Amino acid sequence: RVFAGMSRIEERCPGTALVVTHGNAGIAVIQWWLRLCQGCRAGTSFDLDPASISVLELNAWQERTITSLNDTAHLAAIEAS
């Protein structure tokens, strides 16, 4: 379901899109972005903390990249209080 949903988002928002998800769906989004085949997905995962931000972008050569993964720096002020 995640792969189909992401493909629809890509078709409808060819530029920038914000996708909010949770848990395993977030992992599936990254796997979809990297175009991992089904066999590769079975052995590949990512640690994603609650409220973390990951940035997936096309680089100058139109290659799919992960610019930021599991960033939680924006939560520092909350944790300090």
Backbone as numpy.savetxt, mean C-alpha at the origin, in Angstrom:
# Nx Ny Nz CAx CAy CAz Cx Cy Cz
-10.75 -9.91 -3.78 -11.56 -8.71 -3.78 -10.70 -7.45 -3.78
-9.63 -7.47 -3.01 -8.77 -6.29 -2.95 -8.15 -6.00 -4.32
-7.67 -7.04 -4.98 -7.04 -6.84 -6.29 -8.03 -6.25 -7.29
-9.26 -6.76 -7.29 -10.29 -6.23 -8.21 -10.62 -4.78 -7.85
-10.74 -4.49 -6.57 -11.03 -3.13 -6.13 -9.92 -2.17 -6.51
-8.68 -2.59 -6.32 -7.56 -1.72 -6.67 -7.49 -1.48 -8.18
-7.81 -2.48 -8.95 -7.82 -2.30 -10.41 -8.88 -1.29 -10.82
-10.05 -1.32 -10.17 -11.10 -0.34 -10.45 -10.64 1.07 -10.06
-10.00 1.19 -8.90 -9.49 2.50 -8.47 -8.47 3.01 -9.47
-7.57 2.15 -9.92 -6.54 2.56 -10.88 -7.17 3.05 -12.19
-8.23 2.40 -12.63 -8.91 2.82 -13.87 -9.59 4.17 -13.70
-10.22 4.37 -12.55 -11.01 5.58 -12.32 -10.18 6.76 -11.84
-9.04 6.50 -11.23 -8.17 7.56 -10.69 -6.76 7.34 -11.21
-6.50 7.67 -12.46 -5.18 7.37 -13.03 -4.04 8.18 -12.41
-4.35 9.21 -11.67 -3.31 10.02 -11.03 -3.07 9.54 -9.62
-3.46 10.35 -8.66 -3.24 10.07 -7.26 -4.54 9.60 -6.61
-4.43 8.58 -5.76 -5.59 8.09 -5.02 -5.16 7.81 -3.58
-6.06 8.08 -2.66 -5.84 7.75 -1.25 -6.69 6.53 -0.94
-6.05 5.48 -0.46 -6.75 4.25 -0.12 -6.56 4.00 1.37
-7.66 3.91 2.09 -7.62 3.64 3.52 -8.09 2.22 3.73
-7.30 1.45 4.44 -7.61 0.03 4.63 -7.13 -0.42 5.99
-7.17 -1.68 6.23 -6.69 -2.23 7.50 -6.08 -3.60 7.27
-5.29 -4.02 8.23 -4.74 -5.37 8.30 -4.30 -6.00 7.00
-4.83 -7.18 6.77 -4.42 -7.96 5.60 -4.79 -7.31 4.29
-5.83 -6.49 4.28 -6.18 -5.77 3.04 -5.07 -4.82 2.64
-4.42 -4.18 3.61 -3.30 -3.30 3.32 -2.13 -4.05 2.71
-1.90 -5.24 3.22 -0.85 -6.09 2.66 -1.19 -6.45 1.22
-2.46 -6.79 0.98 -2.89 -7.15 -0.38 -2.75 -5.97 -1.33
-3.00 -4.75 -0.86 -2.83 -3.56 -1.70 -1.37 -3.46 -2.16
-0.45 -3.66 -1.25 0.97 -3.57 -1.60 1.36 -4.70 -2.55
0.86 -5.89 -2.30 1.13 -7.01 -3.20 0.58 -6.73 -4.59
-0.62 -6.15 -4.66 -1.21 -5.78 -5.95 -0.33 -4.74 -6.64
0.10 -3.72 -5.88 0.91 -2.64 -6.45 2.19 -3.21 -7.07
2.80 -4.16 -6.39 4.04 -4.75 -6.88 3.80 -5.82 -7.95
2.52 -6.08 -8.22 2.12 -7.08 -9.23 2.71 -8.45 -8.94
2.67 -8.82 -7.68 3.19 -10.14 -7.30 2.24 -11.23 -7.77
2.78 -12.26 -8.38 1.95 -13.38 -8.82 1.44 -14.14 -7.59
0.45 -14.97 -7.79 -0.17 -15.68 -6.67 0.84 -16.51 -5.89
1.74 -17.17 -6.57 2.76 -17.98 -5.89 3.69 -17.13 -5.03
4.03 -15.95 -5.51 4.91 -15.04 -4.75 4.19 -14.43 -3.56
2.90 -14.15 -3.70 2.13 -13.55 -2.60 2.07 -14.47 -1.39
2.04 -15.76 -1.63 1.93 -16.72 -0.52 3.11 -16.62 0.44
4.27 -16.24 -0.04 5.45 -16.17 0.81 5.92 -14.76 1.09
5.07 -13.76 0.80 5.48 -12.37 0.95 4.46 -11.61 1.78
4.94 -10.90 2.80 4.04 -10.10 3.63 4.76 -8.81 4.03
4.04 -7.94 4.67 4.58 -6.66 5.12 4.02 -6.39 6.49
4.83 -5.85 7.40 4.36 -5.46 8.72 3.77 -4.06 8.62
2.49 -3.95 8.93 1.81 -2.66 8.89 1.18 -2.40 10.24
1.64 -1.35 10.90 1.09 -0.96 12.20 -0.23 -0.22 12.00
-1.09 -0.22 13.04 -2.33 0.56 12.96 -2.01 2.04 12.70
-2.77 2.65 11.83 -2.65 4.07 11.47 -1.34 4.41 10.76
-0.64 3.42 10.25 0.60 3.70 9.51 0.26 4.16 8.10
1.23 4.82 7.49 1.07 5.32 6.12 2.14 4.69 5.24
1.70 4.16 4.12 2.62 3.66 3.11 2.35 4.42 1.82
3.40 4.79 1.13 3.28 5.56 -0.11 3.80 4.71 -1.25
2.93 4.49 -2.22 3.25 3.69 -3.40 3.22 4.63 -4.60
4.31 4.70 -5.33 4.41 5.68 -6.42 5.06 5.06 -7.66
4.82 5.70 -8.78 5.57 5.40 -9.99 6.79 6.31 -10.01
7.97 5.75 -10.27 9.17 6.58 -10.33 9.32 7.20 -11.73
10.42 7.86 -11.96 10.65 8.55 -13.23 10.63 7.60 -14.43
10.87 6.32 -14.21 10.89 5.33 -15.29 9.58 4.55 -15.34
8.57 5.05 -14.60 7.25 4.41 -14.54 7.29 3.02 -13.91
8.26 2.82 -13.01 8.35 1.58 -12.25 7.58 1.76 -10.95
6.92 0.72 -10.52 6.16 0.78 -9.27 7.12 0.69 -8.09
7.08 1.68 -7.22 7.99 1.73 -6.09 7.21 1.88 -4.78
7.86 1.53 -3.69 7.35 1.80 -2.35 8.22 2.91 -1.80
7.68 4.12 -1.73 8.44 5.28 -1.27 8.53 5.29 0.25
7.47 4.85 0.90 7.40 4.81 2.35 6.56 3.60 2.75
7.01 2.87 3.74 6.28 1.68 4.19 6.12 1.73 5.71
4.88 1.63 6.17 4.59 1.53 7.60 5.10 2.74 8.40
4.98 3.92 7.83 5.43 5.14 8.51 4.44 5.52 9.61
4.94 5.67 10.83 4.10 6.06 11.96 4.60 7.35 12.62
5.45 8.09 11.95 6.03 9.32 12.52 4.93 10.33 12.90
3.84 10.34 12.15 2.76 11.29 12.43 2.06 10.99 13.75
2.31 9.85 14.35 1.69 9.47 15.62 2.53 9.87 16.82
3.72 10.39 16.60 4.65 10.71 17.71 4.04 11.69 18.72
3.35 12.71 18.24 2.74 13.69 19.15 1.66 13.05 20.01
0.94 12.13 19.46 -0.11 11.44 20.21 0.50 10.56 21.29
1.56 9.84 20.92 2.22 8.94 21.87 2.90 9.71 23.00
3.37 10.94 22.71 4.07 11.73 23.72 3.13 12.29 24.78
1.86 12.40 24.45 0.93 12.98 25.42 0.30 11.93 26.33
